[in-house]
Amino acid sequence: MTDDAPDGVPGVPPRTGTGRAAPGPTRSTAGVPAAADAPPAGAVISLLIVDDHPVVRDGLRGMFESAPGFSVLGEASNGVEAVALTAELDPDVVLMDLRMPGGGGVDAIAELTRRGARAKVLVLTTWDTDSDTLPAIEAGATGYLLKDAPRDELFKGVQAAAEGRTVLSPAVASRLVSAVRSPGGEPPSAREREVLALVARGTSNREIARELFISEATVKTHLTHLYAKLGVNDRAAAVARGYERGILGRSGPGAG
């Protein structure tokens, strides 16, 4: 599955669907001091736009190029292209979609983090479930905005990200707060989410161990941790809670 278009882009219809961003204004929050390698105050902020929809890329390019203080250096249609172009163009901010054929945003963010890229990554997506927000932030995204953000808030978000400040839409910030307050005191890890998705498909512990190249004992350990974090006592309840909290996609386990 791929992201729909941002509501603020002219000519692009708003998106709908379960698990996606709720309509309404979105405001960013910022509270982290500017990074040492942030652009000087008043400097033009350079951007790389990453989205698999050409009409979305065109709309975002038009928005930013018509506004003072921004320069679009290039566009990428998937995460693999994003990593290559970030190395080539060295933008201040990468505006990153998440669910893209040919290479997703989370993998690209993780690779940019591994390489020590100077660019800050600001996720712009329609999806605000735990299974999207947590991996992106864990991978190293500076911020996470939803595509229903008004353009002025998007501009402010990019400026904040360029300065190294954390930018979160209120919906995402609320989800993160809920996650850390969940039983166990922390959200499921990326590996635990993988195990849960496989459990939701009816996969046995032995099959999970084989697919993830881990031992059955390790699978059982992950399940024990999942039960504690989700506040459940068995596999069926864990799957139900996973859907309830958005850890498992509504369109099916492991979708997108």
N, C-alpha and C positions, 0 to 999 in steps of 0.2 A: 504494500500500500504506500501511496505517496501523499505528500502534503498538498492541500488546496492552496488557493491564492490568498494573499493578504487583502483584507477588506479595504485598506487604504490605497490600493493600486487602482487607478482609473481603468474601467473597462473589464475588470476581473470580478466575477461573481463571488459573493461571500460563501463560505463553506458551512456545511452542516454535518452532523453525524455524532453518534455516541462516542464518548471518550475524548471529544475534541474541545477546543476552547469555547467557553461560554461567551455569548455576545455581551457587549458593553465596553466602556472605556477601560483602558489598562494603563496603570501608572507604574513607573519603575521605582525601585528603591535603591539607594546607594549609600554606603557607609564605610567603604574601605579607602584609605588614603591613596592618592595617585601614585602610580608606579614610577620608579626612577627613569624608565625608558619611555615614558608617555610623551606624546607630542607637546611642544611648547604651547602655552596658552595662545589662542588665536591662530594657530597653525592649521593648515588644511589637513583634514583626516583622510587618509587613503583607504579604500575599501576593495575587498574581493567579495563578490556576490556569488553564493553557492545555492542553487536550486535546480531541480530537474525539470521545472516547467519554464520554457522559453518566455512565455507571456509574463510570468512573475518576475523573471530576471529583467526583462525590458521595463516593466513597471517600476521596479526598485531602482534601476539605473536612472530612469527619468526623474524619479522623485529626488534622488540624491544629487544628480548633476544640475538640477534646477535650484538647489538650495546652496547658499553660500557656505563655505567651510568644508566641503566634501569633494573628493575626487574618486571616481570609480576606475580602478586600474584594470579590472578584468572580471570575467564570469566563468563559473565552472558548473557543470551539470551533475556532478557526483563527488563523493568524498575523495576518490583517487585523484581526480583532476584538481580538486581543491588543494591537496597536499603538494602536488607538483607546482601549481601556480603560486602558492604561498612562498615556496622556496625561490621561485623565479622572480616574483614581483615585490616581495617583502612589504605587504600592506600593513597598515596600522591595525585594522580590524577585518576579520573574516566574518561575514554575515552568513551563518550556516543553517541550511535546512537539515532535517534529520533523516527522514525515510526517503531514500533515493535509490532507484535501480542502478547497479553498477558500482556501488560503494556508499554506505550510509555515513551519516554525519558523526555518530559517536566514534566509529573506528577512525575517522579522519581526525577528530579532536584528539584522540589518544595518541595518534601518530605524530601530530604536531607538537603535543606536549613532550613526547619521547625525544623528538629532535631538538627541543628547546627553542622553538620558533618564537620570534619576537612578537608576532601578531597576537592580538587578543581575539578570542572567538566568542561571538555573540550569537546564540542560537535564536532563530526565528522560525517558528513552527506553529501548526494548528493543534499539536498534541500536548496535553498537560498531565498525562497519567504518570504514576510513579515509575512505570517501566520505561518511560522516555526521559523524564526530568532527572532522575537520580543517576543513571548511567552517563548522561551528558555532563553533568556537574562533576561526577567522580572522574571523568576522563580529562577534565581540565577546562571546561567552558567558563569564561568570565561571567557570562550572563545568560539569561533565558527569557525571551519575550514571546508572546503569542501573536499570531498574525491578525488579530483584531485590534492591535495597538494603533491608535491614531498616529498619523505621520509625525506630528510634533514630538510625541513621546518616543517614537522610534529614533528620531534625530537625537533627542536627549540621551537615549539609551546607548547609541553608538558613541556619542561624545564621552559618556561616563566610562564605557568599556575601554575606549582608547586611553583614558587616564588611569586605567587599572582598577576602577571601582566596580564592585559587584552590582549587577543589574538583574532584578527578578520581577516578573509580573506578579501582582498580588495573588493570583490563583496559584502560581507555582510556589511562592513564598509560604502560602497557607498549607500547601501539601507537604512541604519540607518540614514545617513545624509539626504537623500531625504525625509525620513519619518518625521524627526523633522522639515524640512523646508516646509512640506505640509501645505495646508490651515488649520488654527486652531492652528498651532504651535506644534502639537503633534500627534502621531499616534493613531488610535483607540485602546481603552482598550480591554482586553480579553473579557469582557462581551459584549462590542459593536461589536466585531467580531462575537461572538455567535449570536447576534441579526441579524447581516447582513447575516450570513449563512442561518438563518431561513427565512429571507425575500427572499433570493435567491431561496428558495424552494417553494415560493408562500404562506408561512404561514401568517395568519392574525395576527394582534396585539393581539387579544384575545387568539389565539392559542399559540403565542410566550409567553405571560404572563403565561399561564398554564404550558407550557413545562419548563420554567425557574424559575417557582415559584416566580414570581414578579407581580406587578400590571400592568394594561394596561397603567396607567399614567407613570410608570417607563419605559415601553417599548417606549412610545412616547418621553420621555426625551432622552433615548439612541439614538433614531432615529434623534432627533434634533441635538445632538452632532455629530453623524455620518455625517449628511449632511454638517455641518460646517467644519469638519475635511477633508472631501473628496471633498469639494467645489462643491456640487450638491444641487438640490432642491427637489428631489423626490426619491421614492423607486427604480424605474427602473434605474435611473442614478446612484444611490448609488451602485447597484449590478454591473452595467457595470464598474464603477470605481474600485470596489473591485476586479474584474477579471483583469483589466488593471494593477493594482498595486500589484497583487499577494496575496492580502489579502484572496481571495477566490481561492481555488485550481482549476487548469484548468480541472481536471478530474471530477469536479462536486462539489457543495457546501458541505462543511463538510467532503470531502474525506480524508482518511488517518488519 
